Amino acid sequence: MVERQLHPFIKEHKHALIFAGGIATAIIGAHILKSQTTKDLATKGMAGVISAKKDAEETFQDMRENAEDIVFDANMDTKQEIYIERKE
């Protein structure tokens, strides 16, 4: 019964209801964003991202150093082989 009464009202004032819903969503969103809990969660999330970035940079640096060592050792082995072949 209530549905039959609301349907014509909703159909007639569709744009006004969408506008009111948008305002309500903006007000609720502003309160959520201003809350201390949201700020704490955002801070913890950002700290986690920064920590992960730091760990990734350290891992990348270790990988780079290991690759440089491998290249250096390979060059030294090649130079030793060339030196030994020419010496004989």
HTML snippet that shows the backbone in 3Dmol.js (N, CA, C, O; Angstrom):
<script src="https://3Dmol.org/build/3Dmol-min.js"></script>
<div id="view" style="width:600px;height:400px;position:relative"></div>
<script>
const pdb = `
ATOM      1  N   MET A   1       0.821  -1.188   0.000  1.00  0.00           N
ATOM      2  CA  MET A   1       0.000   0.000   0.000  1.00  0.00           C
ATOM      3  C   MET A   1       0.873   1.263   0.000  1.00  0.00           C
ATOM      4  O   MET A   1       0.627   2.203  -0.756  1.00  0.00           O
ATOM      5  N   VAL A   2       1.902   1.261   0.869  1.00  0.00           N
ATOM      6  CA  VAL A   2       2.801   2.407   0.946  1.00  0.00           C
ATOM      7  C   VAL A   2       3.583   2.524  -0.353  1.00  0.00           C
ATOM      8  O   VAL A   2       3.867   3.631  -0.810  1.00  0.00           O
ATOM      9  N   GLU A   3       3.929   1.403  -0.944  1.00  0.00           N
ATOM     10  CA  GLU A   3       4.684   1.403  -2.196  1.00  0.00           C
ATOM     11  C   GLU A   3       3.889   2.080  -3.316  1.00  0.00           C
ATOM     12  O   GLU A   3       4.460   2.807  -4.129  1.00  0.00           O
ATOM     13  N   ARG A   4       2.606   1.851  -3.359  1.00  0.00           N
ATOM     14  CA  ARG A   4       1.768   2.472  -4.382  1.00  0.00           C
ATOM     15  C   ARG A   4       1.705   3.990  -4.200  1.00  0.00           C
ATOM     16  O   ARG A   4       1.586   4.736  -5.171  1.00  0.00           O
ATOM     17  N   GLN A   5       1.786   4.432  -2.954  1.00  0.00           N
ATOM     18  CA  GLN A   5       1.729   5.870  -2.692  1.00  0.00           C
ATOM     19  C   GLN A   5       3.082   6.530  -2.971  1.00  0.00           C
ATOM     20  O   GLN A   5       3.133   7.674  -3.424  1.00  0.00           O
ATOM     21  N   LEU A   6       4.177   5.813  -2.701  1.00  0.00           N
ATOM     22  CA  LEU A   6       5.506   6.390  -2.892  1.00  0.00           C
ATOM     23  C   LEU A   6       5.927   6.402  -4.360  1.00  0.00           C
ATOM     24  O   LEU A   6       6.637   7.314  -4.785  1.00  0.00           O
ATOM     25  N   HIS A   7       5.513   5.429  -5.123  1.00  0.00           N
ATOM     26  CA  HIS A   7       5.960   5.323  -6.506  1.00  0.00           C
ATOM     27  C   HIS A   7       5.650   6.581  -7.330  1.00  0.00           C
ATOM     28  O   HIS A   7       6.544   7.078  -8.015  1.00  0.00           O
ATOM     29  N   PRO A   8       4.447   7.103  -7.294  1.00  0.00           N
ATOM     30  CA  PRO A   8       4.209   8.344  -8.060  1.00  0.00           C
ATOM     31  C   PRO A   8       5.008   9.527  -7.521  1.00  0.00           C
ATOM     32  O   PRO A   8       5.441  10.383  -8.291  1.00  0.00           O
ATOM     33  N   PHE A   9       5.206   9.581  -6.202  1.00  0.00           N
ATOM     34  CA  PHE A   9       5.986  10.669  -5.598  1.00  0.00           C
ATOM     35  C   PHE A   9       7.434  10.591  -6.060  1.00  0.00           C
ATOM     36  O   PHE A   9       8.039  11.600  -6.420  1.00  0.00           O
ATOM     37  N   ILE A  10       7.978   9.383  -6.046  1.00  0.00           N
ATOM     38  CA  ILE A  10       9.367   9.204  -6.466  1.00  0.00           C
ATOM     39  C   ILE A  10       9.512   9.534  -7.945  1.00  0.00           C
ATOM     40  O   ILE A  10      10.469  10.190  -8.355  1.00  0.00           O
ATOM     41  N   LYS A  11       8.576   9.084  -8.719  1.00  0.00           N
ATOM     42  CA  LYS A  11       8.624   9.338 -10.154  1.00  0.00           C
ATOM     43  C   LYS A  11       8.523  10.834 -10.460  1.00  0.00           C
ATOM     44  O   LYS A  11       9.176  11.333 -11.376  1.00  0.00           O
ATOM     45  N   GLU A  12       7.721  11.525  -9.705  1.00  0.00           N
ATOM     46  CA  GLU A  12       7.510  12.957  -9.932  1.00  0.00           C
ATOM     47  C   GLU A  12       8.693  13.796  -9.466  1.00  0.00           C
ATOM     48  O   GLU A  12       9.028  14.797 -10.098  1.00  0.00           O
ATOM     49  N   HIS A  13       9.330  13.395  -8.362  1.00  0.00           N
ATOM     50  CA  HIS A  13      10.420  14.188  -7.763  1.00  0.00           C
ATOM     51  C   HIS A  13      11.764  13.467  -7.845  1.00  0.00           C
ATOM     52  O   HIS A  13      12.587  13.575  -6.936  1.00  0.00           O
ATOM     53  N   LYS A  14      11.976  12.757  -8.897  1.00  0.00           N
ATOM     54  CA  LYS A  14      13.181  11.951  -9.066  1.00  0.00           C
ATOM     55  C   LYS A  14      14.459  12.787  -8.956  1.00  0.00           C
ATOM     56  O   LYS A  14      15.376  12.408  -8.227  1.00  0.00           O
ATOM     57  N   HIS A  15      14.534  13.887  -9.651  1.00  0.00           N
ATOM     58  CA  HIS A  15      15.744  14.712  -9.656  1.00  0.00           C
ATOM     59  C   HIS A  15      15.987  15.379  -8.306  1.00  0.00           C
ATOM     60  O   HIS A  15      17.135  15.520  -7.886  1.00  0.00           O
ATOM     61  N   ALA A  16      14.944  15.782  -7.639  1.00  0.00           N
ATOM     62  CA  ALA A  16      15.106  16.386  -6.310  1.00  0.00           C
ATOM     63  C   ALA A  16      15.614  15.353  -5.315  1.00  0.00           C
ATOM     64  O   ALA A  16      16.437  15.674  -4.457  1.00  0.00           O
ATOM     65  N   LEU A  17      15.133  14.113  -5.418  1.00  0.00           N
ATOM     66  CA  LEU A  17      15.596  13.061  -4.513  1.00  0.00           C
ATOM     67  C   LEU A  17      17.052  12.691  -4.788  1.00  0.00           C
ATOM     68  O   LEU A  17      17.813  12.420  -3.858  1.00  0.00           O
ATOM     69  N   ILE A  18      17.435  12.679  -6.053  1.00  0.00           N
ATOM     70  CA  ILE A  18      18.843  12.413  -6.383  1.00  0.00           C
ATOM     71  C   ILE A  18      19.725  13.527  -5.834  1.00  0.00           C
ATOM     72  O   ILE A  18      20.795  13.253  -5.290  1.00  0.00           O
ATOM     73  N   PHE A  19      19.303  14.753  -5.965  1.00  0.00           N
ATOM     74  CA  PHE A  19      20.052  15.889  -5.432  1.00  0.00           C
ATOM     75  C   PHE A  19      20.190  15.788  -3.913  1.00  0.00           C
ATOM     76  O   PHE A  19      21.278  15.990  -3.373  1.00  0.00           O
ATOM     77  N   ALA A  20      19.089  15.476  -3.224  1.00  0.00           N
ATOM     78  CA  ALA A  20      19.127  15.335  -1.762  1.00  0.00           C
ATOM     79  C   ALA A  20      20.026  14.178  -1.349  1.00  0.00           C
ATOM     80  O   ALA A  20      20.737  14.262  -0.348  1.00  0.00           O
ATOM     81  N   GLY A  21      19.990  13.102  -2.123  1.00  0.00           N
ATOM     82  CA  GLY A  21      20.877  11.971  -1.834  1.00  0.00           C
ATOM     83  C   GLY A  21      22.341  12.342  -2.002  1.00  0.00           C
ATOM     84  O   GLY A  21      23.189  11.890  -1.233  1.00  0.00           O
ATOM     85  N   GLY A  22      22.641  13.160  -3.002  1.00  0.00           N
ATOM     86  CA  GLY A  22      24.015  13.615  -3.202  1.00  0.00           C
ATOM     87  C   GLY A  22      24.504  14.485  -2.065  1.00  0.00           C
ATOM     88  O   GLY A  22      25.645  14.359  -1.622  1.00  0.00           O
ATOM     89  N   ILE A  23      23.642  15.366  -1.595  1.00  0.00           N
ATOM     90  CA  ILE A  23      24.009  16.221  -0.460  1.00  0.00           C
ATOM     91  C   ILE A  23      24.236  15.372   0.782  1.00  0.00           C
ATOM     92  O   ILE A  23      25.209  15.580   1.508  1.00  0.00           O
ATOM     93  N   ALA A  24      23.344  14.415   1.031  1.00  0.00           N
ATOM     94  CA  ALA A  24      23.493  13.542   2.200  1.00  0.00           C
ATOM     95  C   ALA A  24      24.794  12.740   2.122  1.00  0.00           C
ATOM     96  O   ALA A  24      25.492  12.576   3.123  1.00  0.00           O
ATOM     97  N   THR A  25      25.110  12.246   0.933  1.00  0.00           N
ATOM     98  CA  THR A  25      26.352  11.491   0.743  1.00  0.00           C
ATOM     99  C   THR A  25      27.573  12.378   1.002  1.00  0.00           C
ATOM    100  O   THR A  25      28.538  11.933   1.624  1.00  0.00           O
ATOM    101  N   ALA A  26      27.538  13.609   0.537  1.00  0.00           N
ATOM    102  CA  ALA A  26      28.660  14.533   0.760  1.00  0.00           C
ATOM    103  C   ALA A  26      28.836  14.844   2.240  1.00  0.00           C
ATOM    104  O   ALA A  26      29.962  14.885   2.735  1.00  0.00           O
ATOM    105  N   ILE A  27      27.741  15.063   2.944  1.00  0.00           N
ATOM    106  CA  ILE A  27      27.829  15.365   4.377  1.00  0.00           C
ATOM    107  C   ILE A  27      28.378  14.172   5.148  1.00  0.00           C
ATOM    108  O   ILE A  27      29.257  14.322   5.997  1.00  0.00           O
ATOM    109  N   ILE A  28      27.851  12.983   4.847  1.00  0.00           N
ATOM    110  CA  ILE A  28      28.327  11.779   5.532  1.00  0.00           C
ATOM    111  C   ILE A  28      29.793  11.526   5.197  1.00  0.00           C
ATOM    112  O   ILE A  28      30.581  11.179   6.076  1.00  0.00           O
ATOM    113  N   GLY A  29      30.160  11.698   3.930  1.00  0.00           N
ATOM    114  CA  GLY A  29      31.556  11.510   3.521  1.00  0.00           C
ATOM    115  C   GLY A  29      32.492  12.478   4.215  1.00  0.00           C
ATOM    116  O   GLY A  29      33.597  12.099   4.603  1.00  0.00           O
ATOM    117  N   ALA A  30      32.068  13.717   4.377  1.00  0.00           N
ATOM    118  CA  ALA A  30      32.904  14.709   5.069  1.00  0.00           C
ATOM    119  C   ALA A  30      33.115  14.314   6.519  1.00  0.00           C
ATOM    120  O   ALA A  30      34.220  14.446   7.045  1.00  0.00           O
ATOM    121  N   HIS A  31      32.065  13.832   7.169  1.00  0.00           N
ATOM    122  CA  HIS A  31      32.207  13.408   8.571  1.00  0.00           C
ATOM    123  C   HIS A  31      33.139  12.206   8.688  1.00  0.00           C
ATOM    124  O   HIS A  31      33.934  12.118   9.624  1.00  0.00           O
ATOM    125  N   ILE A  32      33.039  11.294   7.745  1.00  0.00           N
ATOM    126  CA  ILE A  32      33.915  10.115   7.771  1.00  0.00           C
ATOM    127  C   ILE A  32      35.365  10.537   7.572  1.00  0.00           C
ATOM    128  O   ILE A  32      36.249  10.070   8.290  1.00  0.00           O
ATOM    129  N   LEU A  33      35.616  11.414   6.606  1.00  0.00           N
ATOM    130  CA  LEU A  33      36.988  11.834   6.324  1.00  0.00           C
ATOM    131  C   LEU A  33      37.597  12.655   7.453  1.00  0.00           C
ATOM    132  O   LEU A  33      38.814  12.645   7.638  1.00  0.00           O
ATOM    133  N   LYS A  34      36.761  13.369   8.212  1.00  0.00           N
ATOM    134  CA  LYS A  34      37.268  14.187   9.311  1.00  0.00           C
ATOM    135  C   LYS A  34      37.459  13.403  10.600  1.00  0.00           C
ATOM    136  O   LYS A  34      38.037  13.927  11.553  1.00  0.00           O
ATOM    137  N   SER A  35      36.989  12.163  10.654  1.00  0.00           N
ATOM    138  CA  SER A  35      37.065  11.400  11.895  1.00  0.00           C
ATOM    139  C   SER A  35      38.505  11.000  12.206  1.00  0.00           C
ATOM    140  O   SER A  35      39.315  10.804  11.300  1.00  0.00           O
ATOM    141  N   GLN A  36      38.805  10.886  13.468  1.00  0.00           N
ATOM    142  CA  GLN A  36      40.146  10.528  13.910  1.00  0.00           C
ATOM    143  C   GLN A  36      40.498   9.099  13.497  1.00  0.00           C
ATOM    144  O   GLN A  36      41.650   8.802  13.182  1.00  0.00           O
ATOM    145  N   THR A  37      39.501   8.224  13.500  1.00  0.00           N
ATOM    146  CA  THR A  37      39.743   6.832  13.106  1.00  0.00           C
ATOM    147  C   THR A  37      40.230   6.761  11.662  1.00  0.00           C
ATOM    148  O   THR A  37      41.160   6.015  11.355  1.00  0.00           O
ATOM    149  N   THR A  38      39.613   7.526  10.784  1.00  0.00           N
ATOM    150  CA  THR A  38      40.028   7.545   9.382  1.00  0.00           C
ATOM    151  C   THR A  38      41.442   8.087   9.254  1.00  0.00           C
ATOM    152  O   THR A  38      42.240   7.560   8.478  1.00  0.00           O
ATOM    153  N   LYS A  39      41.759   9.121   9.998  1.00  0.00           N
ATOM    154  CA  LYS A  39      43.107   9.683   9.950  1.00  0.00           C
ATOM    155  C   LYS A  39      44.139   8.681  10.452  1.00  0.00           C
ATOM    156  O   LYS A  39      45.223   8.557   9.881  1.00  0.00           O
ATOM    157  N   ASP A  40      43.795   7.958  11.538  1.00  0.00           N
ATOM    158  CA  ASP A  40      44.707   6.949  12.069  1.00  0.00           C
ATOM    159  C   ASP A  40      44.938   5.825  11.060  1.00  0.00           C
ATOM    160  O   ASP A  40      46.069   5.384  10.858  1.00  0.00           O
ATOM    161  N   LEU A  41      43.855   5.366  10.428  1.00  0.00           N
ATOM    162  CA  LEU A  41      43.981   4.309   9.424  1.00  0.00           C
ATOM    163  C   LEU A  41      44.812   4.768   8.231  1.00  0.00           C
ATOM    164  O   LEU A  41      45.629   4.009   7.711  1.00  0.00           O
ATOM    165  N   ALA A  42      44.605   6.000   7.803  1.00  0.00           N
ATOM    166  CA  ALA A  42      45.373   6.533   6.680  1.00  0.00           C
ATOM    167  C   ALA A  42      46.857   6.648   7.041  1.00  0.00           C
ATOM    168  O   ALA A  42      47.726   6.361   6.218  1.00  0.00           O
ATOM    169  N   THR A  43      47.138   7.068   8.271  1.00  0.00           N
ATOM    170  CA  THR A  43      48.522   7.189   8.719  1.00  0.00           C
ATOM    171  C   THR A  43      49.197   5.827   8.777  1.00  0.00           C
ATOM    172  O   THR A  43      50.332   5.667   8.329  1.00  0.00           O
ATOM    173  N   LYS A  44      48.495   4.852   9.328  1.00  0.00           N
ATOM    174  CA  LYS A  44      49.061   3.496   9.401  1.00  0.00           C
ATOM    175  C   LYS A  44      49.265   2.917   8.010  1.00  0.00           C
ATOM    176  O   LYS A  44      50.269   2.254   7.750  1.00  0.00           O
ATOM    177  N   GLY A  45      48.323   3.164   7.124  1.00  0.00           N
ATOM    178  CA  GLY A  45      48.456   2.681   5.751  1.00  0.00           C
ATOM    179  C   GLY A  45      49.640   3.307   5.049  1.00  0.00           C
ATOM    180  O   GLY A  45      50.390   2.619   4.357  1.00  0.00           O
ATOM    181  N   MET A  46      49.815   4.612   5.220  1.00  0.00           N
ATOM    182  CA  MET A  46      50.937   5.310   4.593  1.00  0.00           C
ATOM    183  C   MET A  46      52.269   4.824   5.168  1.00  0.00           C
ATOM    184  O   MET A  46      53.245   4.670   4.434  1.00  0.00           O
ATOM    185  N   ALA A  47      52.304   4.585   6.473  1.00  0.00           N
ATOM    186  CA  ALA A  47      53.524   4.062   7.095  1.00  0.00           C
ATOM    187  C   ALA A  47      53.859   2.690   6.530  1.00  0.00           C
ATOM    188  O   ALA A  47      55.027   2.381   6.297  1.00  0.00           O
ATOM    189  N   GLY A  48      52.845   1.870   6.309  1.00  0.00           N
ATOM    190  CA  GLY A  48      53.071   0.555   5.716  1.00  0.00           C
ATOM    191  C   GLY A  48      53.613   0.649   4.304  1.00  0.00           C
ATOM    192  O   GLY A  48      54.500  -0.116   3.926  1.00  0.00           O
ATOM    193  N   VAL A  49      53.092   1.573   3.529  1.00  0.00           N
ATOM    194  CA  VAL A  49      53.561   1.758   2.159  1.00  0.00           C
ATOM    195  C   VAL A  49      55.002   2.245   2.145  1.00  0.00           C
ATOM    196  O   VAL A  49      55.812   1.769   1.351  1.00  0.00           O
ATOM    197  N   ILE A  50      55.320   3.178   3.010  1.00  0.00           N
ATOM    198  CA  ILE A  50      56.697   3.697   3.071  1.00  0.00           C
ATOM    199  C   ILE A  50      57.659   2.601   3.508  1.00  0.00           C
ATOM    200  O   ILE A  50      58.766   2.497   2.978  1.00  0.00           O
ATOM    201  N   SER A  51      57.245   1.784   4.473  1.00  0.00           N
ATOM    202  CA  SER A  51      58.078   0.674   4.929  1.00  0.00           C
ATOM    203  C   SER A  51      58.304  -0.335   3.813  1.00  0.00           C
ATOM    204  O   SER A  51      59.422  -0.816   3.623  1.00  0.00           O
ATOM    205  N   ALA A  52      57.250  -0.656   3.079  1.00  0.00           N
ATOM    206  CA  ALA A  52      57.380  -1.597   1.963  1.00  0.00           C
ATOM    207  C   ALA A  52      58.300  -1.031   0.882  1.00  0.00           C
ATOM    208  O   ALA A  52      59.087  -1.764   0.285  1.00  0.00           O
ATOM    209  N   LYS A  53      58.198   0.275   0.633  1.00  0.00           N
ATOM    210  CA  LYS A  53      59.056   0.910  -0.365  1.00  0.00           C
ATOM    211  C   LYS A  53      60.521   0.837   0.074  1.00  0.00           C
ATOM    212  O   LYS A  53      61.403   0.553  -0.736  1.00  0.00           O
ATOM    213  N   LYS A  54      60.768   1.090   1.335  1.00  0.00           N
ATOM    214  CA  LYS A  54      62.133   1.041   1.857  1.00  0.00           C
ATOM    215  C   LYS A  54      62.697  -0.373   1.742  1.00  0.00           C
ATOM    216  O   LYS A  54      63.843  -0.557   1.332  1.00  0.00           O
ATOM    217  N   ASP A  55      61.889  -1.373   2.104  1.00  0.00           N
ATOM    218  CA  ASP A  55      62.331  -2.760   1.987  1.00  0.00           C
ATOM    219  C   ASP A  55      62.612  -3.127   0.538  1.00  0.00           C
ATOM    220  O   ASP A  55      63.593  -3.814   0.251  1.00  0.00           O
ATOM    221  N   ALA A  56      61.760  -2.675  -0.378  1.00  0.00           N
ATOM    222  CA  ALA A  56      61.961  -2.968  -1.799  1.00  0.00           C
ATOM    223  C   ALA A  56      63.239  -2.313  -2.309  1.00  0.00           C
ATOM    224  O   ALA A  56      63.977  -2.916  -3.089  1.00  0.00           O
ATOM    225  N   GLU A  57      63.505  -1.087  -1.876  1.00  0.00           N
ATOM    226  CA  GLU A  57      64.728  -0.406  -2.302  1.00  0.00           C
ATOM    227  C   GLU A  57      65.961  -1.130  -1.779  1.00  0.00           C
ATOM    228  O   GLU A  57      66.949  -1.268  -2.502  1.00  0.00           O
ATOM    229  N   GLU A  58      65.917  -1.596  -0.526  1.00  0.00           N
ATOM    230  CA  GLU A  58      67.047  -2.334   0.041  1.00  0.00           C
ATOM    231  C   GLU A  58      67.267  -3.646  -0.709  1.00  0.00           C
ATOM    232  O   GLU A  58      68.406  -4.014  -0.994  1.00  0.00           O
ATOM    233  N   THR A  59      66.191  -4.344  -1.025  1.00  0.00           N
ATOM    234  CA  THR A  59      66.295  -5.598  -1.768  1.00  0.00           C
ATOM    235  C   THR A  59      66.864  -5.351  -3.154  1.00  0.00           C
ATOM    236  O   THR A  59      67.723  -6.100  -3.620  1.00  0.00           O
ATOM    237  N   PHE A  60      66.386  -4.295  -3.818  1.00  0.00           N
ATOM    238  CA  PHE A  60      66.893  -3.952  -5.137  1.00  0.00           C
ATOM    239  C   PHE A  60      68.383  -3.619  -5.083  1.00  0.00           C
ATOM    240  O   PHE A  60      69.144  -4.021  -5.963  1.00  0.00           O
ATOM    241  N   GLN A  61      68.795  -2.889  -4.056  1.00  0.00           N
ATOM    242  CA  GLN A  61      70.209  -2.534  -3.928  1.00  0.00           C
ATOM    243  C   GLN A  61      71.057  -3.790  -3.722  1.00  0.00           C
ATOM    244  O   GLN A  61      72.134  -3.918  -4.303  1.00  0.00           O
ATOM    245  N   ASP A  62      70.567  -4.720  -2.890  1.00  0.00           N
ATOM    246  CA  ASP A  62      71.288  -5.981  -2.685  1.00  0.00           C
ATOM    247  C   ASP A  62      71.400  -6.770  -3.990  1.00  0.00           C
ATOM    248  O   ASP A  62      72.451  -7.331  -4.299  1.00  0.00           O
ATOM    249  N   MET A  63      70.312  -6.805  -4.744  1.00  0.00           N
ATOM    250  CA  MET A  63      70.332  -7.515  -6.028  1.00  0.00           C
ATOM    251  C   MET A  63      71.324  -6.864  -6.990  1.00  0.00           C
ATOM    252  O   MET A  63      72.053  -7.551  -7.704  1.00  0.00           O
ATOM    253  N   ARG A  64      71.341  -5.540  -6.999  1.00  0.00           N
ATOM    254  CA  ARG A  64      72.268  -4.822  -7.885  1.00  0.00           C
ATOM    255  C   ARG A  64      73.726  -5.125  -7.504  1.00  0.00           C
ATOM    256  O   ARG A  64      74.560  -5.376  -8.374  1.00  0.00           O
ATOM    257  N   GLU A  65      74.024  -5.100  -6.199  1.00  0.00           N
ATOM    258  CA  GLU A  65      75.384  -5.393  -5.751  1.00  0.00           C
ATOM    259  C   GLU A  65      75.788  -6.825  -6.095  1.00  0.00           C
ATOM    260  O   GLU A  65      76.915  -7.071  -6.527  1.00  0.00           O
ATOM    261  N   ASN A  66      74.864  -7.766  -5.901  1.00  0.00           N
ATOM    262  CA  ASN A  66      75.159  -9.156  -6.249  1.00  0.00           C
ATOM    263  C   ASN A  66      75.396  -9.307  -7.745  1.00  0.00           C
ATOM    264  O   ASN A  66      76.295 -10.042  -8.154  1.00  0.00           O
ATOM    265  N   ALA A  67      74.611  -8.627  -8.565  1.00  0.00           N
ATOM    266  CA  ALA A  67      74.793  -8.696 -10.015  1.00  0.00           C
ATOM    267  C   ALA A  67      76.137  -8.094 -10.418  1.00  0.00           C
ATOM    268  O   ALA A  67      76.825  -8.627 -11.288  1.00  0.00           O
ATOM    269  N   GLU A  68      76.506  -6.993  -9.788  1.00  0.00           N
ATOM    270  CA  GLU A  68      77.804  -6.381 -10.090  1.00  0.00           C
ATOM    271  C   GLU A  68      78.939  -7.319  -9.709  1.00  0.00           C
ATOM    272  O   GLU A  68      79.925  -7.425 -10.439  1.00  0.00           O
ATOM    273  N   ASP A  69      78.812  -8.004  -8.571  1.00  0.00           N
ATOM    274  CA  ASP A  69      79.833  -8.966  -8.155  1.00  0.00           C
ATOM    275  C   ASP A  69      79.943 -10.119  -9.150  1.00  0.00           C
ATOM    276  O   ASP A  69      81.042 -10.567  -9.475  1.00  0.00           O
ATOM    277  N   ILE A  70      78.785 -10.599  -9.631  1.00  0.00           N
ATOM    278  CA  ILE A  70      78.796 -11.700 -10.596  1.00  0.00           C
ATOM    279  C   ILE A  70      79.468 -11.262 -11.893  1.00  0.00           C
ATOM    280  O   ILE A  70      80.266 -12.007 -12.462  1.00  0.00           O
ATOM    281  N   VAL A  71      79.151 -10.068 -12.359  1.00  0.00           N
ATOM    282  CA  VAL A  71      79.764  -9.551 -13.591  1.00  0.00           C
ATOM    283  C   VAL A  71      81.261  -9.361 -13.390  1.00  0.00           C
ATOM    284  O   VAL A  71      82.048  -9.697 -14.275  1.00  0.00           O
ATOM    285  N   PHE A  72      81.660  -8.834 -12.256  1.00  0.00           N
ATOM    286  CA  PHE A  72      83.084  -8.634 -11.976  1.00  0.00           C
ATOM    287  C   PHE A  72      83.816  -9.971 -11.956  1.00  0.00           C
ATOM    288  O   PHE A  72      84.888 -10.106 -12.547  1.00  0.00           O
ATOM    289  N   ASP A  73      83.230 -10.972 -11.267  1.00  0.00           N
ATOM    290  CA  ASP A  73      83.858 -12.294 -11.206  1.00  0.00           C
ATOM    291  C   ASP A  73      83.944 -12.924 -12.597  1.00  0.00           C
ATOM    292  O   ASP A  73      84.952 -13.547 -12.929  1.00  0.00           O
ATOM    293  N   ALA A  74      82.908 -12.768 -13.403  1.00  0.00           N
ATOM    294  CA  ALA A  74      82.921 -13.322 -14.755  1.00  0.00           C
ATOM    295  C   ALA A  74      83.998 -12.648 -15.596  1.00  0.00           C
ATOM    296  O   ALA A  74      84.687 -13.313 -16.371  1.00  0.00           O
ATOM    297  N   ASN A  75      84.146 -11.352 -15.452  1.00  0.00           N
ATOM    298  CA  ASN A  75      85.195 -10.638 -16.194  1.00  0.00           C
ATOM    299  C   ASN A  75      86.575 -11.071 -15.731  1.00  0.00           C
ATOM    300  O   ASN A  75      87.485 -11.216 -16.548  1.00  0.00           O
ATOM    301  N   MET A  76      86.741 -11.277 -14.440  1.00  0.00           N
ATOM    302  CA  MET A  76      88.038 -11.716 -13.920  1.00  0.00           C
ATOM    303  C   MET A  76      88.365 -13.116 -14.426  1.00  0.00           C
ATOM    304  O   MET A  76      89.509 -13.384 -14.791  1.00  0.00           O
ATOM    305  N   ASP A  77      87.378 -14.014 -14.455  1.00  0.00           N
ATOM    306  CA  ASP A  77      87.606 -15.366 -14.973  1.00  0.00           C
ATOM    307  C   ASP A  77      87.991 -15.312 -16.440  1.00  0.00           C
ATOM    308  O   ASP A  77      88.885 -16.040 -16.872  1.00  0.00           O
ATOM    309  N   THR A  78      87.329 -14.460 -17.214  1.00  0.00           N
ATOM    310  CA  THR A  78      87.638 -14.321 -18.637  1.00  0.00           C
ATOM    311  C   THR A  78      89.040 -13.774 -18.822  1.00  0.00           C
ATOM    312  O   THR A  78      89.790 -14.249 -19.675  1.00  0.00           O
ATOM    313  N   LYS A  79      89.395 -12.778 -18.027  1.00  0.00           N
ATOM    314  CA  LYS A  79      90.736 -12.197 -18.131  1.00  0.00           C
ATOM    315  C   LYS A  79      91.794 -13.208 -17.738  1.00  0.00           C
ATOM    316  O   LYS A  79      92.857 -13.257 -18.357  1.00  0.00           O
ATOM    317  N   GLN A  80      91.525 -14.025 -16.711  1.00  0.00           N
ATOM    318  CA  GLN A  80      92.491 -15.046 -16.295  1.00  0.00           C
ATOM    319  C   GLN A  80      92.653 -16.096 -17.388  1.00  0.00           C
ATOM    320  O   GLN A  80      93.769 -16.539 -17.657  1.00  0.00           O
ATOM    321  N   GLU A  81      91.546 -16.502 -18.024  1.00  0.00           N
ATOM    322  CA  GLU A  81      91.638 -17.486 -19.100  1.00  0.00           C
ATOM    323  C   GLU A  81      92.458 -16.934 -20.255  1.00  0.00           C
ATOM    324  O   GLU A  81      93.285 -17.643 -20.828  1.00  0.00           O
ATOM    325  N   ILE A  82      92.230 -15.670 -20.599  1.00  0.00           N
ATOM    326  CA  ILE A  82      92.978 -15.055 -21.694  1.00  0.00           C
ATOM    327  C   ILE A  82      94.448 -14.956 -21.317  1.00  0.00           C
ATOM    328  O   ILE A  82      95.312 -15.216 -22.154  1.00  0.00           O
ATOM    329  N   TYR A  83      94.748 -14.591 -20.094  1.00  0.00           N
ATOM    330  CA  TYR A  83      96.129 -14.436 -19.640  1.00  0.00           C
ATOM    331  C   TYR A  83      96.827 -15.793 -19.636  1.00  0.00           C
ATOM    332  O   TYR A  83      97.978 -15.902 -20.059  1.00  0.00           O
ATOM    333  N   ILE A  84      96.144 -16.814 -19.167  1.00  0.00           N
ATOM    334  CA  ILE A  84      96.743 -18.146 -19.106  1.00  0.00           C
ATOM    335  C   ILE A  84      96.985 -18.680 -20.517  1.00  0.00           C
ATOM    336  O   ILE A  84      98.028 -19.285 -20.765  1.00  0.00           O
ATOM    337  N   GLU A  85      96.044 -18.472 -21.456  1.00  0.00           N
ATOM    338  CA  GLU A  85      96.218 -18.955 -22.835  1.00  0.00           C
ATOM    339  C   GLU A  85      97.382 -18.249 -23.521  1.00  0.00           C
ATOM    340  O   GLU A  85      98.141 -18.883 -24.254  1.00  0.00           O
ATOM    341  N   ARG A  86      97.530 -16.967 -23.295  1.00  0.00           N
ATOM    342  CA  ARG A  86      98.618 -16.233 -23.950  1.00  0.00           C
ATOM    343  C   ARG A  86      99.957 -16.564 -23.338  1.00  0.00           C
ATOM    344  O   ARG A  86     100.982 -16.530 -24.019  1.00  0.00           O
ATOM    345  N   LYS A  87      99.957 -16.884 -22.053  1.00  0.00           N
ATOM    346  CA  LYS A  87     101.208 -17.165 -21.369  1.00  0.00           C
ATOM    347  C   LYS A  87     101.793 -18.477 -21.841  1.00  0.00           C
ATOM    348  O   LYS A  87     103.013 -18.620 -21.921  1.00  0.00           O
ATOM    349  N   GLU A  88     100.957 -19.419 -22.148  1.00  0.00           N
ATOM    350  CA  GLU A  88     101.444 -20.739 -22.554  1.00  0.00           C
ATOM    351  C   GLU A  88     101.868 -20.731 -23.964  1.00  0.00           C
ATOM    352  O   GLU A  88     102.308 -21.758 -24.482  1.00  0.00           O
TER     353      GLU A  88
END
`;
const viewer = $3Dmol.createViewer("view");
viewer.addModel(pdb, "pdb");
viewer.setStyle({}, {cartoon: {color: "spectrum"}});
viewer.zoomTo();
viewer.render();
</script>
